[in-house]
């Protein structure tokens, strides 16, 4: 089974045990990097169980969204890295360009094996950032 970025699941076991995942392009001892992007910090609440599960399964999880208490709670309670990227709701070309640049820099830093862009604006901006960062 193949996932984006060349990530290959050697054996995928859902449950209490673990998810055995290997990445043929990097050090086998390196944990696969997973980057989630949503527009609003309130949307982070929808991913809370998934963030915790993926971190426990051995992924190096980073969550990016607009700043807010929900984003801070994900870092504290789910044990994942969080990054505040200002993203305005609605159409805002200048703000969207700033968010695109910030997400591209984040993706160049993290070099995720998997990106999960979950909301409409994050999907557009995050997808463009991933493409331009080469991830």
C-alpha positions in Angstrom: 0.0 0.0 0.0 1.5 3.4 -1.0 0.9 6.8 0.6 1.9 10.2 -0.6 5.6 11.1 -0.6 6.8 7.6 -1.2 5.7 6.3 2.2 5.1 2.5 2.1 3.2 0.7 4.8 4.9 -2.6 5.4 2.2 -3.8 7.7 -0.7 -1.6 8.8 -2.3 -2.8 12.0 -5.1 -0.7 13.5 -5.6 -1.1 17.2 -3.7 -0.9 20.4 -0.4 -2.3 19.2 1.2 -0.1 16.5 1.4 0.9 12.9 4.6 -0.4 11.3 5.6 2.1 8.7 8.8 2.3 6.7 10.1 5.0 4.5 12.4 3.7 1.8 13.7 7.2 1.0 15.2 8.0 4.4 16.9 6.5 7.4 14.9 3.4 8.6 15.3 4.6 12.2 13.6 7.9 11.4 10.0 8.3 12.3 7.7 9.2 9.4 6.7 12.9 9.4 3.0 13.8 9.2 1.8 17.4 8.8 -1.8 18.4 9.3 -3.0 21.8 8.1 -6.4 23.4 8.9 -7.5 27.0 8.6 -9.1 27.6 12.0 -7.9 26.5 15.4 -11.4 25.4 16.1 -11.0 22.7 13.4 -8.2 21.2 15.4 -10.8 19.8 17.8 -12.1 17.6 15.0 -8.6 15.9 14.7 -7.8 15.5 18.3 -8.2 11.7 18.6 -6.5 11.2 15.3 -3.5 13.4 16.3 -3.0 11.4 19.5 -3.4 8.1 17.7 -0.9 8.9 14.9 1.7 10.1 17.5 1.2 6.9 19.5 1.6 4.9 16.3 5.1 6.3 15.8 4.5 9.3 13.5 6.2 12.6 14.1 3.1 14.7 14.0 3.0 18.5 13.4 -0.3 20.4 13.4 -0.6 23.8 11.7 -3.5 26.2 11.9 -4.4 29.8 12.8 -3.5 30.6 16.4 -6.0 29.8 19.1 -6.5 27.9 22.4 -7.5 24.7 20.6 -4.1 24.6 18.9 -2.4 25.1 22.2 -4.5 22.3 23.7 -3.5 19.9 21.0 0.2 20.4 21.9 -0.4 19.9 25.6 -2.9 17.1 25.5 -2.0 15.2 22.4 1.8 15.5 22.5 2.2 16.8 19.0 4.1 19.8 17.7 1.9 22.7 16.8 2.7 25.7 14.6 0.5 28.8 14.4 0.1 30.1 10.9 -2.2 33.1 10.6 -4.9 32.3 8.1 -7.9 34.6 7.6 -11.4 33.3 6.9 -13.0 34.4 3.7 -11.2 35.9 0.7 -8.2 37.9 1.6 -5.5 37.8 -1.1 -2.7 39.5 0.9 -3.3 37.4 4.0 -3.6 34.2 1.9 -0.2 35.0 0.2 1.4 35.4 3.7 -0.1 32.1 4.8 1.2 30.4 1.6 4.7 31.7 2.3 4.6 30.6 6.0 3.3 27.1 5.1 5.9 26.7 2.4 8.6 27.6 4.9 7.1 25.2 7.4 7.0 22.4 4.8 10.6 23.0 3.8 11.6 22.8 7.5 9.5 19.7 8.4 9.8 17.9 5.1 6.7 15.8 5.8 6.3 12.4 4.2 2.5 12.9 4.4 0.5 16.1 4.3 -3.2 16.2 5.4 -4.9 19.4 4.4 -8.4 19.2 5.9 -10.4 22.4 5.3 -11.2 24.2 2.0 -8.8 27.2 2.4 -6.1 25.0 4.0 -6.5 22.5 1.2 -5.8 25.2 -1.5 -3.1 27.0 0.3 -1.5 24.0 1.9 -1.6 22.0 -1.4 0.1 24.9 -3.2 2.7 25.2 -0.4 3.4 21.5 -0.5 3.8 21.5 -4.3 6.1 24.5 -4.2 8.1 23.1 -1.4 8.6 19.8 -3.2 6.9 17.6 -0.6 
